[in-house]
Amino acid sequence: MKKFVYVVISAALFAACNVGELEFDDLEVTPIQGPFVFPLGQTTYVMSDLLEKQTGDSLDFQQDSTSLYTLFYYDTISYSAPDDFISISDIVQSGIANPPAYLAGAARQETFTASFDLLYEPDGDEIIDSLFYLTGDLTFATESEIPADVDYTYTVQNTTHTTTGTPIAISGTVTNTAAPVDTDSQTSSLVNHVTKLTEGDNTFTVDLEATVTLAAGQSLTGLEEFRFTLTFGNQTFGLIYGKFGQDVVQVGNQSLEIDFFSQAAREGITFGNPSMTFDFRNSFGVPVEVDFSGLHGVDSEGNQTFLTGNIVNNPPIVDGSDVNSPDINTPGETVQSTIEINRTNSSIINVLGSSPEQLVFDVLGRSNPESDTELNYLQPTSEITAYVEVKVPMEVQLEDYEETGAFSLRDGFDASNLDSAFIRLVTLNELPFTGTVSLEVQAEDSTVLFPITDESDPRYDSATTNHPTQIERLTNIPVIKAPLINVNGDVTDPSGETHDVALTNEEVQLLSGAARIVITMTLNTPASQTSRDIYVKILADYTLTLKVGVGARFNLDL
């Protein structure tokens, strides 16, 4: 300040025509008066900088052709649990046959037959059409009370070789012994076989053919039992067709870390048009109704905000794969279904506005929602995969969003010869927000010397150095004015503002030893826009320029 005064004085003196002839005793000099303003500096906030400052490795910001910023998060949900739709344990069935009564006679062989309709029961109430085996064993354990050798063959008419179509047949012999019951066990592999069950009741047929070797004079009463226990064991399936009914399955149960939203929400950003898109790929031959009622956000204190709305009340359906597409050696086709959660069908604004640190995709599915008799299929490779995109265009409302910076005073401020001093703020605003500026004068060690406050009474005279204490003083100075914003939330014309904040005599003296002025900018959506529920757009090139200077009024008589 002194240097500036000296320059002004020197310029006035050297402008005289005949310097050597001047008589200083009679010279009258008009007092040099201010105000004069010395710039401290300026900063320009670019909206892209404000947003990208909060990004992390998991965030992706993109611009569209209009320079509108959009935030993206991505995640993947995978589900592959065929047993949720149909689970099959070992199938155990049994049968009893009685040979005819044979009278004593010459040594001979007699053959008898029997047919058994048995039940192939899955763990639930599903109706099975056919099962193609990857692994498995078919075992017949036989017990015979017939006091003779018996050669037997079991033919399972419904289980055939996939290439030849020949039914599986298992043969063995029960040997006549002195024991009351003779036993035998025979096993055949189910690999490359298929079981096709009788439509509607999960039954299959076993035909028994038994040849009894009778000794001379031997007879049978017809009450002797020939028993068997059949086991389909160690089964895995390459393909199962059937009517699997309606089951509830856990399609997804995982969380996505979204620190940006918790940080932004704490700083007062509400997003106007967020969406989540679920790109489902389903290779199960099962349509699934998706229940989003478990989708929720979790904040830093563990509070949960669950999704509500029409998307929850009327769950969408993920289409199933065409039942005609697979065979044992060919995976079924994958069918794509896209589901979008947005502000029109859900409470997604509330979920993201709850300061979540996590989004939890606790998503349930209900199979065959439209008909529990729909034909389905599944394979071990079947899965449901959902590619999740969280999309948040930067169409926002702000509430007390803060940015902080500082301007250096270098070697301090010489307040001698000053009548008064003031802080001048100049703004040029393209951001679609109003705002205030708070200023804090600090010493070199960051000690706060005083906050710069303004008078709320418009009759206040900025030239007055003694401020009446009864008039309210404002810490947040309303110097950022909203530009013109159209009904679409776009800025049409920037807004400029100049504002002087007078300092008291005490504050002027404290300013002499100050090292910096710290500035906090607080932004809000204009009240007129908020009341109309309009979300203003943040374009990448929107800027807010803030200039800060120290002004002084002095009266120096020479």
C-alpha positions in Angstrom: 0.0 0.0 0.0 2.8 2.4 0.9 4.5 1.7 -2.4 1.4 2.5 -4.3 1.0 5.8 -2.4 4.6 6.7 -3.2 4.1 6.0 -6.8 1.0 8.3 -6.9 2.9 11.1 -5.1 5.9 10.8 -7.4 3.7 10.9 -10.5 2.0 14.1 -9.3 5.3 15.8 -8.6 7.1 14.9 -11.8 4.1 16.2 -13.8 4.9 19.8 -12.8 6.4 21.9 -15.5 9.2 23.8 -13.6 10.1 21.7 -10.8 13.1 23.7 -9.8 11.1 26.9 -9.3 8.5 25.5 -6.9 8.2 27.0 -3.4 7.2 24.3 -1.1 6.2 26.6 1.8 3.2 28.0 -0.2 2.4 24.9 -2.1 -1.2 23.6 -1.6 -1.7 20.0 -2.5 -5.1 18.5 -2.8 -5.3 15.5 -0.5 -4.9 12.2 -2.3 -8.0 10.1 -1.6 -9.2 6.6 -2.5 -10.6 4.2 -3.0 -7.9 2.1 -4.6 -8.3 -1.6 -5.0 -5.4 -4.1 -5.1 -6.1 -7.5 -6.6 -5.2 -10.5 -4.5 -6.0 -12.9 -7.3 -8.7 -14.8 -8.9 -9.8 -18.4 -9.4 -12.0 -20.0 -12.0 -14.0 -23.1 -11.0 -14.7 -25.3 -14.0 -17.6 -27.6 -13.4 -15.7 -30.6 -14.8 -13.0 -29.9 -12.2 -15.5 -29.8 -9.3 -16.9 -33.2 -10.3 -13.8 -35.0 -11.4 -12.2 -34.1 -8.1 -14.5 -36.6 -6.5 -13.9 -39.5 -8.9 -12.1 -42.7 -8.1 -10.9 -45.7 -9.9 -14.4 -47.2 -10.0 -16.0 -44.2 -11.5 -16.4 -43.3 -15.1 -17.4 -39.8 -16.2 -18.4 -39.2 -19.8 -19.6 -36.2 -21.8 -22.3 -36.3 -24.4 -22.5 -34.2 -27.5 -23.9 -31.3 -25.5 -21.1 -31.5 -22.9 -23.5 -32.8 -20.3 -21.5 -34.8 -17.8 -22.8 -38.3 -16.9 -21.5 -40.6 -14.2 -21.4 -44.4 -14.7 -20.9 -47.3 -12.4 -20.7 -50.9 -13.7 -21.2 -54.3 -12.0 -22.1 -57.9 -12.9 -24.5 -60.2 -11.2 -24.2 -64.0 -12.0 -26.5 -66.8 -11.1 -25.9 -70.4 -11.9 -27.7 -72.8 -9.6 -29.8 -75.3 -11.5 -30.7 -77.1 -8.2 -32.7 -74.1 -7.2 -35.1 -74.9 -10.1 -35.0 -78.7 -9.8 -33.0 -80.9 -7.5 -32.7 -84.7 -7.9 -31.2 -87.0 -5.4 -30.8 -90.8 -5.8 -34.0 -92.4 -7.0 -34.9 -95.6 -5.2 -37.8 -97.8 -6.2 -38.7 -101.4 -5.6 -41.0 -104.1 -6.9 -42.2 -107.7 -6.0 -43.1 -110.4 -8.4 -44.5 -113.9 -7.7 -43.9 -116.8 -10.1 -46.9 -118.9 -11.1 -47.6 -122.1 -9.1 -45.8 -125.0 -10.7 -46.7 -128.6 -10.1 -44.0 -131.2 -9.6 -42.8 -132.9 -12.8 -39.8 -133.5 -14.8 -36.8 -131.2 -14.6 -37.4 -128.2 -16.7 -37.2 -124.3 -17.1 -40.2 -122.0 -16.6 -40.3 -118.4 -17.5 -42.5 -115.7 -16.0 -42.7 -112.0 -16.6 -43.9 -108.9 -14.7 -44.2 -105.2 -15.5 -43.8 -102.4 -12.9 -44.8 -98.7 -13.2 -42.4 -96.9 -10.9 -42.1 -93.3 -9.8 -39.1 -91.1 -10.6 -39.4 -88.5 -7.8 -37.3 -85.2 -7.8 -36.8 -83.5 -4.4 -39.7 -81.1 -5.2 -43.0 -81.3 -7.0 -41.5 -80.8 -10.5 -42.9 -82.8 -13.4 -40.0 -84.2 -15.5 -40.2 -84.9 -19.2 -36.7 -86.2 -19.9 -33.2 -86.4 -18.3 -30.0 -86.7 -20.3 -27.2 -88.2 -18.2 -23.6 -87.0 -17.9 -22.9 -89.5 -15.2 -24.8 -92.1 -13.2 -25.4 -95.7 -12.4 -28.5 -97.9 -12.5 -28.4 -100.7 -10.0 -30.7 -103.6 -9.3 -30.4 -105.4 -6.0 -32.4 -108.6 -6.2 -33.7 -110.9 -3.5 -35.3 -114.3 -4.3 -37.3 -116.7 -2.2 -37.6 -119.1 -5.1 -35.8 -122.3 -4.1 -34.2 -122.6 -7.6 -31.7 -120.8 -9.8 -33.3 -117.8 -11.5 -31.9 -116.0 -14.5 -33.4 -112.6 -14.8 -33.4 -109.5 -17.0 -34.7 -106.1 -16.1 -35.5 -103.8 -19.0 -36.1 -100.2 -18.2 -38.2 -99.2 -21.1 -38.0 -95.4 -20.5 -34.2 -95.3 -20.3 -32.6 -95.7 -23.6 -29.3 -95.1 -25.4 -29.2 -91.6 -26.9 -27.8 -92.9 -30.2 -29.3 -96.3 -30.7 -32.6 -95.8 -28.8 -32.1 -99.2 -27.2 -33.6 -99.5 -23.7 -31.2 -100.3 -21.0 -31.3 -103.9 -19.8 -29.6 -105.5 -16.8 -29.3 -109.3 -16.4 -28.1 -111.5 -13.6 -28.6 -114.8 -11.8 -29.9 -115.7 -8.3 -28.4 -119.0 -7.3 -30.3 -121.6 -5.4 -28.9 -122.0 -1.9 -29.9 -123.4 1.4 -30.6 -119.9 2.7 -34.2 -118.6 2.8 -33.3 -115.7 0.5 -30.8 -115.5 -2.3 -29.4 -112.1 -3.4 -27.6 -110.6 -6.4 -26.7 -107.1 -7.5 -26.0 -105.8 -11.0 -25.1 -102.2 -12.1 -25.0 -100.5 -15.5 -23.8 -97.1 -16.5 -26.2 -94.3 -17.4 -23.7 -92.4 -19.5 -25.0 -91.7 -23.0 -28.5 -92.6 -21.9 -31.7 -90.6 -21.5 -34.8 -91.3 -19.3 -38.1 -90.1 -20.8 -40.8 -90.3 -18.3 -44.5 -90.7 -18.9 -46.0 -87.3 -19.4 -47.5 -85.8 -16.3 -46.8 -88.3 -13.6 -43.0 -88.9 -13.5 -43.4 -92.7 -14.0 -41.3 -95.2 -15.9 -41.7 -98.9 -16.6 -39.5 -101.8 -15.7 -40.2 -105.1 -17.4 -38.9 -108.3 -15.6 -38.3 -111.5 -17.4 -37.2 -114.4 -15.1 -36.4 -118.0 -16.0 -36.6 -120.6 -13.2 -34.7 -123.9 -13.4 -36.8 -126.5 -11.7 -35.4 -129.9 -10.6 -37.3 -133.1 -11.2 -40.2 -133.3 -8.8 -39.8 -129.7 -7.7 -42.9 -127.5 -7.4 -43.7 -123.8 -6.6 -46.7 -122.6 -4.7 -46.9 -119.2 -6.4 -46.4 -117.4 -3.0 -42.7 -117.2 -3.3 -41.4 -113.6 -3.8 -38.9 -112.3 -6.3 -38.0 -108.8 -5.1 -35.8 -106.0 -6.4 -34.7 -102.6 -5.4 -33.7 -100.2 -8.2 -31.5 -97.2 -7.7 -30.7 -94.3 -10.1 -27.5 -93.1 -8.3 -24.6 -90.7 -8.7 -26.6 -88.8 -11.4 -25.5 -85.6 -13.1 -27.3 -84.3 -16.1 -26.4 -82.7 -19.3 -30.0 -81.6 -19.9 -33.3 -81.8 -18.1 -36.7 -81.1 -19.6 -39.8 -80.7 -17.5 -42.3 -78.4 -15.9 -40.3 -77.0 -13.0 -43.2 -75.0 -11.4 -42.7 -71.8 -9.4 -39.7 -71.4 -7.1 -38.0 -68.4 -5.5 -34.3 -68.2 -6.3 -31.6 -65.8 -5.3 -30.6 -64.2 -8.6 -28.1 -61.8 -7.1 -26.8 -61.0 -3.6 -23.8 -58.7 -3.8 -22.9 -55.1 -3.2 -21.3 -52.2 -5.1 -19.1 -49.7 -3.4 -20.3 -46.2 -4.4 -18.3 -43.7 -2.3 -19.0 -40.9 -4.8 -22.7 -40.8 -3.8 -22.0 -40.7 0.0 -19.5 -37.9 -0.6 -21.7 -36.0 -3.0 -24.7 -36.3 -0.8 -22.9 -35.0 2.2 -21.9 -32.0 0.1 -25.5 -31.4 -0.9 -26.0 -32.9 -4.4 -29.3 -34.4 -5.4 -29.4 -36.2 -8.7 -32.5 -35.6 -10.9 -32.5 -38.4 -13.4 -30.5 -41.4 -12.3 -31.1 -44.9 -13.6 -30.0 -48.5 -13.3 -30.1 -50.7 -16.3 -30.0 -54.5 -15.8 -29.0 -56.3 -19.0 -30.1 -59.9 -18.2 -28.7 -62.8 -20.3 -30.6 -66.0 -19.5 -29.7 -69.4 -20.8 -32.0 -71.3 -18.5 -35.2 -72.4 -20.3 -37.0 -70.8 -17.4 -38.6 -67.3 -17.4 -38.0 -65.5 -14.1 -39.9 -62.6 -12.5 -37.3 -60.3 -10.9 -38.1 -59.0 -7.4 -36.2 -55.7 -6.8 -37.7 -55.1 -3.3 -34.4 -56.1 -1.7 -32.3 -53.6 -3.6 -31.1 -50.9 -1.2 -28.5 -48.4 -0.3 -26.5 -48.5 2.9 -25.0 -45.4 4.4 -22.0 -45.0 6.6 -24.0 -45.7 9.8 -25.6 -48.8 8.4 -29.0 -47.3 7.7 -30.8 -48.9 4.7 -33.0 -47.3 2.2 -34.9 -49.8 0.1 -36.2 -49.3 -3.4 -39.9 -48.9 -3.8 -42.3 -48.0 -6.6 -44.0 -49.6 -9.6 -40.9 -51.7 -10.5 -41.2 -53.4 -7.1 -45.0 -53.6 -7.1 -45.2 -55.0 -10.6 -42.0 -57.1 -11.0 -40.6 -57.3 -14.6 -39.9 -60.7 -16.3 -36.7 -62.0 -17.7 -37.5 -64.2 -20.6 -36.4 -67.8 -20.6 -34.4 -69.5 -23.4 -36.3 -71.3 -26.2 -36.9 -74.9 -25.0 -36.2 -76.1 -28.6 -32.7 -74.7 -28.7 -30.5 -77.2 -26.8 -29.6 -80.8 -27.0 -27.2 -82.9 -24.9 -24.2 -81.6 -26.9 -25.4 -78.1 -27.6 -25.9 -75.3 -25.1 -29.2 -73.6 -25.2 -29.4 -70.1 -26.6 -29.0 -67.1 -24.4 -32.0 -64.7 -24.3 -31.5 -61.0 -23.5 -33.9 -58.9 -21.4 -33.3 -55.3 -20.5 -34.8 -53.8 -17.4 -34.4 -50.1 -16.4 -35.0 -48.7 -13.0 -35.6 -44.9 -13.2 -37.3 -42.0 -11.5 -40.6 -42.7 -13.2 -41.0 -46.3 -11.9 -39.1 -46.3 -8.6 -37.7 -44.3 -5.7 -34.1 -44.5 -7.1 -33.7 -40.7 -6.3 -34.3 -41.4 -2.7 -32.0 -44.5 -2.7 -29.1 -42.5 -4.1 -30.0 -39.4 -2.1 -29.6 -41.3 1.2 -25.8 -40.9 1.2 -25.2 -44.6 0.4 -21.7 -46.0 0.6 -23.0 -49.3 -0.9 -25.7 -50.4 -3.3 -26.8 -53.9 -2.4 -28.3 -56.0 -5.2 -30.3 -58.4 -3.1 -32.4 -59.5 -6.0 -34.8 -62.5 -5.9 -36.5 -64.3 -8.8 -39.6 -66.3 -9.1 -39.6 -68.9 -11.9 -42.5 -69.4 -14.3 -44.5 -66.4 -13.0 -47.2 -66.6 -15.6 -47.8 -70.4 -15.6 -46.6 -73.1 -13.3 -47.1 -75.7 -16.1 -44.8 -74.1 -18.6 -42.2 -76.4 -20.2 -38.7 -75.7 -19.1 -35.1 -76.9 -19.5 -31.8 -76.5 -17.8 -28.2 -77.6 -18.4 -25.2 -77.5 -16.1 -23.9 -74.5 -18.1 -27.2 -72.6 -17.8 -26.9 -69.2 -16.0 -28.4 -65.9 -15.6 -26.0 -63.0 -15.9 -27.0 -59.4 -15.4 -24.7 -56.6 -16.5 -25.6 -53.6 -14.3 -25.1 -50.0 -15.4 -25.7 -47.2 -12.9 -26.1 -44.0 -14.9 -26.3 -40.6 -13.3 -26.6 -37.6 -15.6 -25.4 -34.5 -13.9 -28.8 -32.9 -13.7 -28.8 -31.9 -10.1 -30.1 -29.8 -7.3 -27.6 -28.4 -4.9 -28.0 -27.7 -1.2 -25.1 -26.1 0.5 -22.4 -27.6 -1.8 -19.1 -26.2 -0.6 -15.7 -25.5 -2.2 -12.8 -24.0 -0.3 -9.7 -22.0 -1.5 -7.3 -19.3 -0.3 -5.5 -16.2 -1.5 -2.1 -15.2 -0.1 -1.4 -11.7 1.3 2.3 -12.3 0.9 4.2 -10.0 3.4 1.1 -8.7 5.0 -0.8 -5.4 4.5 0.4 -2.0 5.7 -2.6 -0.3 7.2 -0.9 3.0 8.1 -2.4 6.2 6.6 -5.6 4.4 5.9 -9.0 5.9 6.7 -10.7 2.6 5.9 -10.3 -0.6 4.0 -12.7 -3.1 2.4 -12.7 -6.4 0.6 -14.0 -6.4 -3.0 -15.5 -9.6 -4.5 -16.2 -9.9 -8.2 -18.0 -12.9 -9.7 -18.8 -14.0 -13.2 -21.0 -17.0 -12.9 -22.1 -19.5 -15.6 -22.9 -22.3 -13.1 -26.7 -22.8 -12.8 -26.5 -22.0 -9.0 -26.7 -19.2 -6.6 -24.2 -19.0 -3.8 -22.5 -17.2 -1.0 -18.9 -16.6 -0.1 -17.4 -16.8 3.4 -14.0 -15.2 4.0 -11.7 -15.9 6.9 -8.5 -14.0 7.5 -5.7 -16.2 8.9 -2.2 -15.7 10.2 0.8 -17.7 8.9 0.2 -20.5 11.4 -3.5 -20.7 10.2 -4.8 -19.0 13.3 -8.1 -17.3 12.5 -7.6 -13.5 13.0 -11.2 -12.7 12.1 -14.0 -13.7 9.8 -15.0 -11.1 7.2 -18.7 -10.3 7.7 -21.1 -8.1 5.9 -24.1 -6.0 7.1 -27.5 -7.3 6.3 -29.2 -3.9 6.5 -29.2 -2.3 3.0 -29.0 1.2 4.6 -25.5 0.4 5.8 -22.9 3.0 4.8 -19.8 1.2 3.7 -17.7 4.3 4.4 -18.5 4.2 8.1 -15.8 2.8 10.3 -17.8 2.3 13.5 -20.3 -0.4 12.8 -23.4 -0.5 15.1 -23.6 -3.8 16.9 -27.4 -4.0 16.7 -27.3 -4.5 12.9 -27.0 -8.2 11.9 -23.7 -9.2 10.3 -23.6 -11.9 7.6 -20.9 -14.5 7.5 -22.1 -15.9 4.2 -22.1 -13.1 1.7 -24.6 -13.5 -1.2 -22.3 -12.5 -4.0 -22.9 -15.4 -6.4 -26.0 -14.6 -8.4 -27.8 -17.2 -10.6 -27.4 -16.8 -14.4 -30.5 -16.9 -16.6 -31.7 -20.5 -16.7 -34.4 -21.8 -19.1 -37.1 -24.3 -18.3 -34.9 -27.1 -19.4 -32.3 -26.3 -16.8 -29.8 -24.8 -19.3 -27.8 -21.6 -18.6 -28.5 -18.9 -21.3 -26.6 -15.9 -19.9 -23.9 -15.7 -17.2 -24.4 -13.4 -14.2 -21.8 -10.8 -13.0 -21.7 -9.2 -9.5 -19.4 -6.8 -7.6 -19.6 -6.5 -3.9 -17.6 -4.6 -1.3 -17.4 -5.7 2.3 -16.2 -2.9 4.7 -13.7 -3.7 7.4 -13.8 -2.2 10.9 -10.8 -0.2 12.3 -9.8 -3.3 14.3 -10.1 -5.6 11.3 -7.9 -3.2 9.2 -5.1 -3.4 11.8 -5.4 -7.2 12.1 -5.2 -7.3 8.3 -1.6 -5.9 8.6 -0.3 -9.1 10.0 -2.4 -11.5 8.0 -0.9 -14.2 5.7 -3.9 -15.3 3.7 -7.7 -15.0 3.2 -9.5 -18.4 3.1 -12.6 -18.5 1.0 -15.5 -21.0 1.2 -18.0 -20.9 -1.6 -21.4 -22.4 -0.9 -23.7 -23.2 -3.9 -27.4 -23.9 -4.0 -29.9 -24.5 -6.8 -32.0 -21.3 -7.3 -35.1 -21.5 -5.2 -37.4 -20.8 -8.2 -35.9 -23.8 -9.9 -36.1 -26.1 -6.8 -39.8 -25.2 -6.2 -40.6 -26.3 -9.8 -38.6 -29.5 -9.3 -36.3 -28.6 -12.1 -32.8 -30.2 -12.0 -30.2 -27.9 -13.6 -27.7 -29.4 -16.0 -24.0 -29.4 -15.4 -22.0 -29.0 -18.6 -18.3 -29.5 -18.7 -17.5 -26.0 -19.7 -19.6 -24.1 -17.2 -17.3 -21.8 -15.1 -17.5 -19.6 -12.1 -14.8 -16.9 -11.9 -14.2 -15.3 -8.5 -11.9 -12.3 -8.1 -10.8 -11.0 -4.7 -9.1 -7.7 -3.9 -8.3 -5.4 -1.0 -9.5 -1.9 -1.3 -8.5 1.1 0.7 -9.6 4.7 1.3 -6.9 6.9 2.6 -6.4 10.7 3.2 -2.8 11.7 2.8 -2.1 15.5 3.0 1.3 16.5 1.5 
